[in-house]
Amino acid sequence: MDVNITKEKKLTNMRASAADDTLQLVPPRQMSLEQAIEFKTR
């Protein structure tokens, strides 16, 4: 196998850096103990 160390690697298959910024997390619900028990039994 011949290898040429002067050639650079082609970086055409790079991942888009903006793809990770699109994830939106929903904040958790604040519930009292009674609300949580009622939510769990539904």
TORVO-293353 format. One record per atom (N, C-alpha, C, O, CB): residue number from 1; residue in three letters; x, y, z. Coordinates in Angstrom, 3 decimals. Glycine has a CB too. Layout:
NODE   seq   type          u          v          w
NODE   NUM    ala          X          Y          Z
...
END
This chain:
NODE   seq   type          u          v          w
NODE     1    met      0.853     -1.176      0.000
NODE     1    met      0.000      0.000      0.000
NODE     1    met      0.900      1.240      0.000
NODE     1    met      1.740      1.416      0.882
NODE     1    met     -0.971     -0.002      1.233
NODE     2    asp      0.707      2.079     -0.991
NODE     2    asp      1.481      3.311     -1.082
NODE     2    asp      0.790      4.431     -0.326
NODE     2    asp     -0.417      4.625     -0.468
NODE     2    asp      1.693      3.710     -2.543
NODE     3    val      1.535      5.159      0.466
NODE     3    val      0.993      6.259      1.252
NODE     3    val      1.791      7.511      0.945
NODE     3    val      3.021      7.497      0.984
NODE     3    val      1.022      5.938      2.771
NODE     4    asn      1.092      8.591      0.641
NODE     4    asn      1.736      9.871      0.399
NODE     4    asn      1.440     10.769      1.597
NODE     4    asn      0.301     11.203      1.768
NODE     4    asn      1.242     10.521     -0.945
NODE     5    ile      2.422     11.052      2.412
NODE     5    ile      2.190     11.821      3.640
NODE     5    ile      2.041     13.314      3.384
NODE     5    ile      1.708     14.064      4.302
NODE     5    ile      3.322     11.591      4.610
NODE     6    thr      2.279     13.755      2.168
NODE     6    thr      2.136     15.184      1.869
NODE     6    thr      0.709     15.561      1.492
NODE     6    thr      0.375     16.746      1.460
NODE     6    thr      3.075     15.575      0.747
NODE     7    lys     -0.136     14.579      1.206
NODE     7    lys     -1.527     14.874      0.855
NODE     7    lys     -2.352     15.049      2.122
NODE     7    lys     -2.189     14.306      3.090
NODE     7    lys     -2.125     13.751     -0.029
NODE     8    glu     -3.236     16.035      2.105
NODE     8    glu     -4.117     16.255      3.249
NODE     8    glu     -5.382     15.426      3.113
NODE     8    glu     -5.779     15.048      2.011
NODE     8    glu     -4.469     17.741      3.386
NODE     9    lys     -5.995     15.155      4.223
NODE     9    lys     -7.246     14.430      4.223
NODE     9    lys     -8.356     15.360      3.754
NODE     9    lys     -8.405     16.520      4.162
NODE     9    lys     -7.556     13.858      5.622
NODE    10    lys     -9.242     14.864      2.906
NODE    10    lys    -10.370     15.659      2.436
NODE    10    lys    -11.427     15.729      3.529
NODE    10    lys    -11.840     14.700      4.064
NODE    10    lys    -10.966     15.064      1.135
NODE    11    leu    -11.858     16.922      3.859
NODE    11    leu    -12.821     17.125      4.937
NODE    11    leu    -14.197     17.454      4.373
NODE    11    leu    -14.822     18.430      4.786
NODE    11    leu    -12.351     18.243      5.878
NODE    12    thr    -14.664     16.651      3.441
NODE    12    thr    -15.946     16.934      2.800
NODE    12    thr    -17.121     16.333      3.551
NODE    12    thr    -18.260     16.750      3.344
NODE    12    thr    -15.939     16.420      1.386
NODE    13    asn    -16.873     15.376      4.407
NODE    13    asn    -17.969     14.699      5.100
NODE    13    asn    -18.047     15.165      6.557
NODE    13    asn    -18.204     14.351      7.467
NODE    13    asn    -17.787     13.164      5.035
NODE    14    met    -17.937     16.455      6.765
NODE    14    met    -17.973     16.985      8.127
NODE    14    met    -19.410     17.181      8.582
NODE    14    met    -20.298     17.474      7.781
NODE    14    met    -17.202     18.309      8.215
NODE    15    arg    -19.616     17.019      9.849
NODE    15    arg    -20.936     17.203     10.431
NODE    15    arg    -21.202     18.696     10.608
NODE    15    arg    -20.300     19.459     10.952
NODE    15    arg    -21.055     16.455     11.786
NODE    16    ala    -22.429     19.097     10.372
NODE    16    ala    -22.790     20.509     10.520
NODE    16    ala    -22.770     20.888     12.002
NODE    16    ala    -23.324     20.174     12.838
NODE    16    ala    -24.191     20.792      9.898
NODE    17    ser    -22.138     21.997     12.317
NODE    17    ser    -22.040     22.402     13.715
NODE    17    ser    -23.365     22.950     14.245
NODE    17    ser    -23.573     22.973     15.458
NODE    17    ser    -20.947     23.445     13.879
NODE    18    ala    -24.262     23.391     13.366
NODE    18    ala    -25.545     23.939     13.804
NODE    18    ala    -26.561     22.841     14.111
NODE    18    ala    -27.615     23.131     14.677
NODE    18    ala    -26.102     24.873     12.742
NODE    19    ala    -26.278     21.613     13.759
NODE    19    ala    -27.237     20.522     13.972
NODE    19    ala    -27.471     20.264     15.460
NODE    19    ala    -28.570     19.867     15.848
NODE    19    ala    -26.742     19.239     13.293
NODE    20    asp    -26.463     20.483     16.292
NODE    20    asp    -26.619     20.244     17.727
NODE    20    asp    -27.383     21.360     18.426
NODE    20    asp    -27.878     21.164     19.536
NODE    20    asp    -25.265     20.081     18.372
NODE    21    asp    -27.485     22.517     17.803
NODE    21    asp    -28.146     23.657     18.429
NODE    21    asp    -29.663     23.592     18.318
NODE    21    asp    -30.348     24.394     18.952
NODE    21    asp    -27.652     24.934     17.812
NODE    22    thr    -30.206     22.676     17.542
NODE    22    thr    -31.645     22.645     17.307
NODE    22    thr    -32.410     21.867     18.378
NODE    22    thr    -33.641     21.892     18.383
NODE    22    thr    -31.924     22.045     15.955
NODE    23    leu    -31.731     21.193     19.263
NODE    23    leu    -32.391     20.417     20.301
NODE    23    leu    -32.946     21.344     21.377
NODE    23    leu    -32.198     22.120     21.973
NODE    23    leu    -31.418     19.397     20.916
NODE    24    gln    -34.252     21.269     21.628
NODE    24    gln    -34.902     22.090     22.648
NODE    24    gln    -35.457     21.177     23.737
NODE    24    gln    -36.256     20.285     23.453
NODE    24    gln    -36.034     22.968     22.028
NODE    25    leu    -35.044     21.393     24.955
NODE    25    leu    -35.548     20.608     26.077
NODE    25    leu    -36.688     21.338     26.758
NODE    25    leu    -36.641     22.553     26.950
NODE    25    leu    -34.429     20.313     27.082
NODE    26    val    -37.717     20.580     27.121
NODE    26    val    -38.868     21.140     27.825
NODE    26    val    -38.532     21.179     29.312
NODE    26    val    -38.063     20.180     29.856
NODE    26    val    -40.173     20.302     27.555
NODE    27    pro    -38.760     22.300     29.979
NODE    27    pro    -38.452     22.351     31.412
NODE    27    pro    -39.372     21.413     32.208
NODE    27    pro    -40.520     21.206     31.814
NODE    27    pro    -38.586     23.798     31.937
NODE    28    pro    -38.895     20.855     33.303
NODE    28    pro    -39.717     19.925     34.086
NODE    28    pro    -40.886     20.634     34.756
NODE    28    pro    -40.828     21.823     35.069
NODE    28    pro    -38.865     19.225     35.140
NODE    29    arg    -41.934     19.873     34.964
NODE    29    arg    -43.118     20.437     35.642
NODE    29    arg    -42.855     20.537     37.140
NODE    29    arg    -42.250     19.647     37.738
NODE    29    arg    -44.386     19.565     35.374
NODE    30    gln    -43.306     21.611     37.724
NODE    30    gln    -43.240     21.762     39.172
NODE    30    gln    -44.594     21.316     39.727
NODE    30    gln    -45.620     21.936     39.445
NODE    30    gln    -42.896     23.254     39.592
NODE    31    met    -44.593     20.238     40.517
NODE    31    met    -45.836     19.689     41.072
NODE    31    met    -45.700     19.530     42.576
NODE    31    met    -44.616     19.311     43.119
NODE    31    met    -46.186     18.329     40.414
NODE    32    ser    -46.834     19.648     43.211
NODE    32    ser    -46.865     19.327     44.634
NODE    32    ser    -46.963     17.800     44.769
NODE    32    ser    -47.127     17.095     43.773
NODE    32    ser    -48.070     20.049     45.359
NODE    33    leu    -46.865     17.307     45.976
NODE    33    leu    -46.951     15.866     46.201
NODE    33    leu    -48.306     15.329     45.761
NODE    33    leu    -48.382     14.261     45.154
NODE    33    leu    -46.707     15.538     47.678
NODE    34    glu    -49.362     16.051     46.059
NODE    34    glu    -50.708     15.610     45.679
NODE    34    glu    -50.865     15.579     44.155
NODE    34    glu    -51.447     14.645     43.603
NODE    34    glu    -51.772     16.535     46.303
NODE    35    gln    -50.345     16.602     43.486
NODE    35    gln    -50.431     16.633     42.030
NODE    35    gln    -49.643     15.476     41.408
NODE    35    gln    -50.095     14.874     40.434
NODE    35    gln    -49.913     17.976     41.496
NODE    36    ala    -48.478     15.165     41.962
NODE    36    ala    -47.660     14.083     41.435
NODE    36    ala    -48.334     12.733     41.608
NODE    36    ala    -48.280     11.889     40.714
NODE    36    ala    -46.307     14.073     42.112
NODE    37    ile    -48.976     12.527     42.764
NODE    37    ile    -49.684     11.258     43.010
NODE    37    ile    -50.865     11.159     42.033
NODE    37    ile    -51.097     10.094     41.460
NODE    37    ile    -50.186     11.164     44.511
NODE    38    glu    -51.606     12.244     41.837
NODE    38    glu    -52.730     12.229     40.909
NODE    38    glu    -52.255     12.000     39.469
NODE    38    glu    -52.907     11.280     38.712
NODE    38    glu    -53.515     13.545     41.007
NODE    39    phe    -51.147     12.595     39.093
NODE    39    phe    -50.597     12.433     37.760
NODE    39    phe    -50.175     10.974     37.522
NODE    39    phe    -50.384     10.428     36.438
NODE    39    phe    -49.402     13.382     37.561
NODE    40    lys    -49.583     10.358     38.540
NODE    40    lys    -49.104      8.984     38.420
NODE    40    lys    -50.258      7.996     38.291
NODE    40    lys    -50.105      6.978     37.616
NODE    40    lys    -48.243      8.621     39.621
NODE    41    thr    -51.398      8.256     38.908
NODE    41    thr    -52.517      7.307     38.900
NODE    41    thr    -53.375      7.415     37.648
NODE    41    thr    -54.276      6.599     37.455
NODE    41    thr    -53.380      7.522     40.117
NODE    42    arg    -53.122      8.393     36.801
NODE    42    arg    -53.911      8.511     35.562
NODE    42    arg    -53.567      7.477     34.570
NODE    42    arg    -54.145      7.448     33.484
NODE    42    arg    -53.731      9.840     34.943
END
